[in-house]
Amino acid sequence: MALTYSTPTELMPLGSPAPDFSLSGTDGKTYSLASFDNKKALLVIFMCNHCPYVIATQDRINKLAKEYGNKGLALVGINANDAEKYPEDSFENMKLVANKHGYVFPYLYDETQKVARSYDAVCTPDPYLFEKSGNQFLLRYHGRIDDSWKDERAVKERDLAKAIEAILNNKPISTDQKPAMGCSIKWK
């Protein structure tokens, strides 16, 4: 497990439009940005099955989808890990994990890793929160979920939830965003 922190990049600075994708979900459907045109906000989280940081936060991620899904947020999880080297991250295992944990959001497979590269994602979990502006989604938040990845009971600051609420309530989001941390994406 290589601890990696997300950082703002030249490829995806705040204000950048979301790169489009067409990915298969564990629910048998194919998703793209157009799948979420009717939403005010889109949260794209790069995640996987085996990373301890994702395992510790996956229920919180699912709670965000439940809490804000009817208020204008769409959430998608994307797994881009190399399943040949890390078979626990295979598409079949993604289906098992999504079912076991009752994911209420699409869990998508980026087998070619092109989508993760287009977002400049580096770790799992790596959240990107976009606001719908006209006919595109613009990046407003790229940072940590909260201030205690390991223990939900110790959370004092729900950074990602605050950013979601700001978008849904037409409020500004602070640009002082603390990086996400997790396992490095397992590149081919």
Backbone bond lengths (Angstrom), bond angles and torsions (degrees), N, CA, C in turn:
res aa  C-N    CA-C-N  psi(-1)  N-CA   C-N-CA  omega(-1)  CA-C   N-CA-C  phi
1 M - - - 1.450 - - 1.518 108.75 -
2 A 1.307 117.09 116.31 1.462 122.06 178.36 1.524 108.69 -103.80
3 L 1.340 116.35 111.81 1.456 120.53 179.31 1.521 109.44 -67.11
4 T 1.328 115.62 127.76 1.452 122.35 -178.33 1.525 108.62 -133.64
5 Y 1.319 116.38 143.38 1.465 122.11 177.15 1.518 109.45 -110.05
6 S 1.328 115.74 139.10 1.460 119.60 174.25 1.520 107.93 -75.87
7 T 1.310 116.24 148.20 1.455 120.53 177.94 1.519 108.48 -142.10
8 P 1.333 116.95 151.10 1.460 118.22 174.25 1.523 109.12 -60.01
9 T 1.302 116.17 142.40 1.461 119.40 -177.51 1.519 110.10 -128.54
10 E 1.305 114.99 165.10 1.461 119.86 175.26 1.522 110.51 -64.90
11 L 1.334 116.36 -30.73 1.455 120.50 -178.34 1.529 111.92 -70.78
12 M 1.333 117.54 -38.35 1.467 121.14 -176.71 1.533 112.28 -132.34
13 P 1.334 118.93 63.23 1.464 118.67 174.73 1.532 110.26 -72.26
14 L 1.329 115.83 161.59 1.464 119.45 175.76 1.520 108.88 -53.37
15 G 1.331 115.32 139.66 1.462 121.36 -177.45 1.514 113.68 96.18
16 S 1.333 117.29 -11.28 1.467 121.35 -179.88 1.520 111.15 -69.12
17 P 1.334 117.29 144.70 1.465 119.57 173.95 1.532 110.42 -73.04
18 A 1.316 115.77 147.20 1.464 121.22 177.99 1.521 109.64 -67.12
19 P 1.328 118.09 128.11 1.459 119.76 173.02 1.532 109.62 -65.78
20 D 1.322 116.19 139.19 1.462 119.66 -179.18 1.525 109.91 -74.57
21 F 1.303 115.34 163.17 1.462 122.04 178.48 1.515 108.78 -152.18
22 S 1.295 115.26 163.56 1.463 122.78 171.91 1.520 105.63 -141.95
23 L 1.338 115.43 100.27 1.462 120.97 -172.40 1.524 111.24 -130.48
24 S 1.319 114.57 147.74 1.463 121.32 177.65 1.517 110.07 -81.98
25 G 1.338 114.18 139.47 1.453 120.47 177.83 1.510 112.07 -103.60
26 T 1.314 115.19 162.78 1.459 120.82 179.03 1.522 111.42 -66.21
27 D 1.333 116.96 -14.18 1.463 121.81 178.81 1.527 112.58 -88.50
28 G 1.350 117.71 4.04 1.466 121.54 178.42 1.508 114.78 88.03
29 K 1.331 118.30 -0.94 1.461 122.08 179.77 1.529 110.22 -100.96
30 T 1.338 115.54 160.60 1.456 121.77 174.48 1.528 107.59 -107.65
31 Y 1.340 115.86 136.98 1.461 121.35 -175.76 1.521 110.70 -122.63
32 S 1.348 114.11 147.96 1.464 122.59 172.58 1.522 106.83 -141.47
33 L 1.319 117.66 178.75 1.466 119.73 177.39 1.525 111.02 -58.07
34 A 1.333 116.76 -35.93 1.466 120.84 -179.03 1.526 111.74 -61.52
35 S 1.324 118.00 -22.65 1.468 121.52 178.42 1.523 111.52 -63.27
36 F 1.339 116.82 -17.60 1.464 121.10 -173.76 1.530 112.47 -120.22
37 D 1.335 116.69 19.23 1.461 121.99 -177.97 1.524 114.00 -55.07
38 N 1.319 116.86 -27.82 1.466 119.88 -176.34 1.530 112.33 -88.08
39 K 1.323 118.00 7.07 1.465 121.52 -178.26 1.526 110.92 -102.93
40 K 1.312 115.49 151.68 1.463 121.94 179.12 1.530 111.39 -83.83
41 A 1.340 116.13 -26.72 1.462 121.19 -178.65 1.520 109.43 -141.39
42 L 1.329 115.11 148.53 1.461 121.89 177.43 1.517 108.33 -130.26
43 L 1.318 115.83 124.55 1.457 122.03 176.76 1.516 108.40 -109.01
44 V 1.330 115.89 116.06 1.458 122.95 177.37 1.525 106.49 -106.20
45 I 1.334 116.53 119.48 1.465 120.20 179.45 1.522 108.76 -119.07
46 F 1.325 116.01 119.17 1.459 119.93 172.73 1.516 106.78 -79.20
47 M 1.338 115.23 124.04 1.452 121.55 -174.28 1.524 109.19 -147.68
48 C 1.299 117.58 -179.52 1.461 121.54 178.68 1.520 108.58 -157.31
49 N 1.307 116.53 -172.91 1.464 120.60 -177.00 1.519 113.86 -92.91
50 H 1.335 118.06 -32.87 1.463 119.26 -168.01 1.524 115.54 -101.87
51 C 1.306 119.36 -13.71 1.465 121.73 -176.09 1.530 110.94 -67.19
52 P 1.345 118.44 128.32 1.466 120.28 179.78 1.527 113.34 -61.37
53 Y 1.331 117.66 -28.49 1.469 120.60 178.81 1.532 110.36 -70.09
54 V 1.324 116.66 -38.46 1.469 120.43 176.30 1.520 109.89 -70.50
55 I 1.320 116.81 -44.74 1.466 120.44 179.70 1.525 110.16 -56.66
56 A 1.340 116.99 -40.32 1.469 121.12 -179.20 1.526 112.75 -71.41
57 T 1.342 117.94 -24.24 1.471 120.31 -174.69 1.531 114.25 -113.26
58 Q 1.335 118.29 -4.63 1.468 118.99 -173.50 1.528 112.97 -61.27
59 D 1.315 118.28 -34.51 1.469 118.85 177.32 1.525 110.79 -68.87
60 R 1.330 117.50 -34.94 1.472 120.95 176.07 1.524 110.88 -66.80
61 I 1.337 116.10 -38.52 1.465 120.42 176.86 1.528 109.49 -62.15
62 N 1.321 116.43 -45.24 1.465 121.08 179.17 1.537 110.48 -63.29
63 K 1.333 117.14 -37.98 1.475 120.88 178.17 1.528 110.82 -63.89
64 L 1.339 117.11 -38.22 1.467 119.73 177.07 1.524 110.49 -60.81
65 A 1.336 116.26 -43.01 1.473 120.23 179.04 1.522 110.25 -62.79
66 K 1.328 117.42 -40.05 1.470 121.16 179.49 1.530 110.95 -70.32
67 E 1.321 116.31 -43.07 1.464 121.41 -175.34 1.529 112.73 -67.57
68 Y 1.333 116.77 -37.86 1.460 119.89 -172.83 1.525 114.51 -114.40
69 G 1.326 117.75 -2.42 1.458 121.18 -177.10 1.516 114.02 -61.24
70 N 1.314 117.41 -35.13 1.469 121.01 179.45 1.522 112.31 -90.51
71 K 1.330 116.52 2.30 1.464 120.55 -178.41 1.525 112.65 -108.17
72 G 1.355 116.88 2.79 1.457 119.55 177.10 1.517 115.38 119.62
73 L 1.334 118.27 3.91 1.465 121.15 179.30 1.522 110.72 -102.14
74 A 1.328 115.79 135.07 1.463 122.10 166.77 1.524 106.44 -108.83
75 L 1.307 116.50 138.13 1.454 121.84 178.38 1.512 108.38 -125.06
76 V 1.335 116.80 134.55 1.461 121.49 173.40 1.520 108.60 -131.57
77 G 1.320 115.76 139.21 1.452 121.86 171.65 1.517 107.78 -101.26
78 I 1.325 117.05 138.12 1.464 121.42 179.14 1.525 108.78 -126.53
79 N 1.323 115.41 125.88 1.458 121.70 176.29 1.530 108.27 -104.15
80 A 1.336 116.15 118.19 1.464 121.29 -179.93 1.527 112.12 -113.58
81 N 1.325 118.24 5.14 1.467 119.67 -176.08 1.522 112.81 -65.27
82 D 1.316 115.55 149.69 1.464 123.55 176.99 1.526 108.60 -68.72
83 A 1.323 116.70 106.25 1.465 121.30 -176.80 1.519 112.70 -76.43
84 E 1.326 117.76 -15.17 1.468 118.91 175.99 1.519 110.39 -71.44
85 K 1.325 116.61 -43.46 1.469 120.70 178.34 1.527 111.66 -81.87
86 Y 1.330 116.56 -25.80 1.468 122.36 -177.66 1.528 108.70 -128.31
87 P 1.353 117.32 76.07 1.465 120.71 -174.28 1.527 114.14 -59.55
88 E 1.332 117.25 -22.45 1.470 118.79 177.26 1.523 111.62 -65.24
89 D 1.342 117.48 -15.24 1.464 121.76 177.95 1.525 113.18 -99.58
90 S 1.324 117.64 16.76 1.464 121.33 178.92 1.525 110.86 -66.58
91 F 1.316 115.37 161.96 1.464 120.82 179.08 1.538 110.80 -60.59
92 E 1.319 116.79 -40.13 1.476 119.64 178.17 1.521 110.79 -62.04
93 N 1.332 117.04 -41.43 1.458 119.74 178.06 1.526 112.12 -71.03
94 M 1.334 116.99 -29.90 1.460 120.11 173.89 1.528 110.28 -59.83
95 K 1.330 116.25 -42.70 1.465 120.43 178.73 1.520 110.78 -60.53
96 L 1.325 116.84 -42.37 1.466 120.94 179.64 1.526 111.29 -63.76
97 V 1.329 116.89 -44.45 1.467 121.46 -179.36 1.528 110.58 -64.88
98 A 1.330 116.72 -45.90 1.474 120.63 -179.91 1.524 110.56 -60.06
99 N 1.319 116.45 -41.10 1.460 120.74 179.38 1.523 111.17 -69.82
100 K 1.313 117.01 -46.32 1.470 121.61 -177.86 1.523 111.64 -59.41
101 H 1.333 116.29 -40.28 1.467 120.17 -176.74 1.522 113.30 -96.32
102 G 1.321 116.87 2.50 1.463 120.27 176.16 1.512 113.62 61.90
103 Y 1.344 117.15 42.54 1.457 119.64 179.12 1.523 109.95 -56.58
104 V 1.323 115.64 131.25 1.461 121.51 177.44 1.527 110.73 -102.53
105 F 1.308 116.13 13.86 1.466 122.67 179.63 1.527 108.23 -127.00
106 P 1.329 117.30 155.76 1.462 119.90 176.63 1.534 111.08 -66.03
107 Y 1.316 115.56 133.05 1.464 122.45 176.62 1.523 105.97 -112.22
108 L 1.334 116.10 111.12 1.457 122.72 -167.86 1.531 112.19 -107.79
109 Y 1.321 115.16 151.48 1.460 121.40 -176.86 1.518 110.22 -109.93
110 D 1.323 116.79 118.66 1.460 124.59 178.23 1.529 107.92 -102.75
111 E 1.321 115.61 71.40 1.459 121.30 -174.00 1.528 112.82 -59.53
112 T 1.335 117.80 -37.70 1.467 121.31 -178.05 1.531 112.43 -81.73
113 Q 1.304 117.60 -13.54 1.468 125.50 -177.69 1.531 112.69 69.12
114 K 1.326 117.54 8.65 1.471 120.71 -179.09 1.529 111.58 -66.19
115 V 1.329 116.66 -37.52 1.462 119.33 -178.48 1.524 109.86 -68.35
116 A 1.317 117.53 -46.19 1.470 120.78 178.85 1.528 110.41 -58.58
117 R 1.315 116.29 -41.10 1.474 119.54 179.03 1.532 110.88 -67.14
118 S 1.336 117.84 -37.55 1.467 120.02 -179.33 1.533 111.62 -67.91
119 Y 1.332 117.12 -26.54 1.463 121.81 176.67 1.531 111.27 -89.21
120 D 1.312 116.81 -10.57 1.460 122.86 -175.18 1.535 110.67 61.95
121 A 1.320 115.96 36.02 1.468 121.71 178.55 1.522 109.20 -68.96
122 V 1.324 116.17 146.10 1.462 119.55 -178.55 1.516 114.49 -128.49
123 C 1.333 117.47 -23.69 1.461 118.53 -173.87 1.529 111.08 -139.65
124 T 1.330 114.48 172.12 1.461 121.59 174.94 1.527 107.93 -127.62
125 P 1.337 117.52 121.98 1.454 128.08 -1.29 1.537 111.77 -82.34
126 D 1.320 115.20 147.23 1.465 122.10 178.72 1.529 107.77 -133.35
127 P 1.356 117.80 94.35 1.468 121.85 -175.58 1.530 113.92 -85.27
128 Y 1.330 114.67 136.58 1.459 123.82 174.45 1.531 107.03 -125.14
129 L 1.326 116.53 118.26 1.464 120.87 -178.94 1.527 109.01 -108.48
130 F 1.331 114.89 124.33 1.464 122.55 -177.69 1.522 110.55 -115.09
131 E 1.322 115.62 146.97 1.460 123.06 174.83 1.521 108.86 -109.06
132 K 1.322 116.17 135.38 1.468 120.63 178.21 1.522 107.93 -71.38
133 S 1.324 115.60 125.81 1.454 122.18 178.83 1.523 107.01 -137.72
134 G 1.317 115.87 107.46 1.459 119.51 -175.13 1.513 109.70 65.68
135 N 1.321 116.42 -122.86 1.467 119.46 -178.23 1.529 112.53 -104.92
136 Q 1.342 116.97 19.11 1.465 119.22 179.23 1.527 111.32 -139.30
137 F 1.313 115.00 164.21 1.461 122.15 174.50 1.525 107.73 -103.25
138 L 1.345 116.73 127.69 1.462 121.69 -178.89 1.529 110.37 -111.04
139 L 1.327 116.32 136.85 1.464 122.10 -177.77 1.519 110.70 -66.56
140 R 1.332 115.55 124.72 1.464 121.49 179.09 1.530 112.68 -118.50
141 Y 1.350 116.25 -23.69 1.464 119.53 -178.04 1.525 109.03 -147.69
142 H 1.326 115.51 131.95 1.461 121.73 174.53 1.523 105.83 -141.79
143 G 1.327 115.70 94.96 1.455 119.24 -175.76 1.508 111.92 -167.37
144 R 1.319 114.72 -164.04 1.455 121.15 -174.40 1.528 112.53 -71.08
145 I 1.321 115.09 160.03 1.461 121.35 176.51 1.523 109.12 -73.49
146 D 1.327 115.69 -49.53 1.460 121.56 179.52 1.520 108.63 -159.13
147 D 1.322 116.97 -170.49 1.463 120.47 -173.54 1.528 114.39 -96.46
148 S 1.324 118.06 11.96 1.466 119.95 178.44 1.513 110.38 -150.10
149 W 1.328 116.57 82.05 1.459 119.63 -176.26 1.521 111.57 -59.77
150 K 1.315 117.32 -34.05 1.467 120.95 -170.14 1.526 113.74 -80.55
151 D 1.330 116.74 -34.27 1.470 120.28 -171.67 1.531 110.05 -136.25
152 E 1.311 115.71 106.43 1.464 120.23 -178.12 1.528 111.96 -59.00
153 R 1.319 117.15 -32.17 1.476 120.33 -179.56 1.525 112.40 -66.31
154 A 1.327 117.26 -21.07 1.463 121.34 -178.70 1.535 112.66 -91.45
155 V 1.318 118.25 0.26 1.467 121.47 -177.01 1.529 110.32 -67.30
156 K 1.342 114.12 127.98 1.470 120.80 175.21 1.526 111.01 -115.68
157 E 1.339 116.08 -29.04 1.466 121.64 -178.25 1.525 109.96 -122.41
158 R 1.325 117.11 114.68 1.465 122.54 177.89 1.534 108.00 -97.20
159 D 1.329 115.86 75.12 1.461 122.16 -173.15 1.532 112.36 -55.92
160 L 1.323 116.55 -49.22 1.461 120.66 -176.87 1.527 110.91 -66.21
161 A 1.320 117.92 -42.55 1.468 121.01 178.38 1.531 110.58 -61.71
162 K 1.331 117.55 -39.62 1.471 120.72 177.62 1.528 110.69 -61.83
163 A 1.327 116.27 -41.55 1.466 120.09 179.70 1.532 110.71 -66.26
164 I 1.329 116.86 -40.97 1.474 120.94 177.51 1.517 109.77 -60.68
165 E 1.327 116.42 -48.45 1.467 120.66 -179.61 1.520 111.64 -60.69
166 A 1.325 116.75 -39.22 1.469 120.07 178.91 1.529 110.10 -60.13
167 I 1.332 117.11 -47.74 1.463 119.94 179.46 1.521 110.78 -61.61
168 L 1.321 116.50 -47.69 1.464 119.86 -176.81 1.517 112.78 -65.45
169 N 1.354 116.61 -22.14 1.466 121.18 179.60 1.526 112.88 -108.31
170 N 1.349 116.09 17.44 1.468 121.64 177.16 1.523 113.25 56.04
171 K 1.316 116.58 40.84 1.467 123.00 179.32 1.526 108.86 -111.40
172 P 1.330 117.36 155.96 1.471 119.66 177.57 1.527 111.14 -72.53
173 I 1.330 114.86 153.90 1.467 121.97 177.22 1.519 107.44 -110.86
174 S 1.306 115.99 134.81 1.458 120.31 178.03 1.533 109.88 -60.72
175 T 1.326 115.91 140.71 1.464 119.90 175.64 1.527 110.97 -87.53
176 D 1.330 117.10 -2.63 1.463 122.02 174.43 1.525 107.39 -84.90
177 Q 1.324 115.34 87.73 1.465 121.39 -173.28 1.519 110.09 -115.08
178 K 1.332 115.24 127.17 1.463 119.95 -179.88 1.529 109.43 -80.50
179 P 1.331 117.62 139.14 1.458 120.14 -174.54 1.536 113.17 -66.39
180 A 1.324 114.24 150.04 1.463 120.25 169.94 1.519 107.36 -72.52
181 M 1.324 115.48 158.55 1.464 120.12 176.34 1.502 109.48 -138.38
182 G 1.313 115.32 146.69 1.447 119.48 178.53 1.519 111.00 177.11
183 C 1.301 115.32 -165.43 1.463 120.84 177.41 1.524 108.69 -72.85
184 S 1.305 116.05 148.25 1.458 119.16 175.84 1.522 109.59 -67.04
185 I 1.323 116.02 147.32 1.464 119.35 173.47 1.525 107.44 -63.76
186 K 1.312 116.01 139.07 1.469 121.66 -177.09 1.519 108.67 -89.84
187 W 1.334 115.25 94.85 1.458 121.91 -176.08 1.524 111.00 -77.83
188 K 1.326 115.12 152.29 1.468 121.10 176.26 1.510 109.52 -78.01
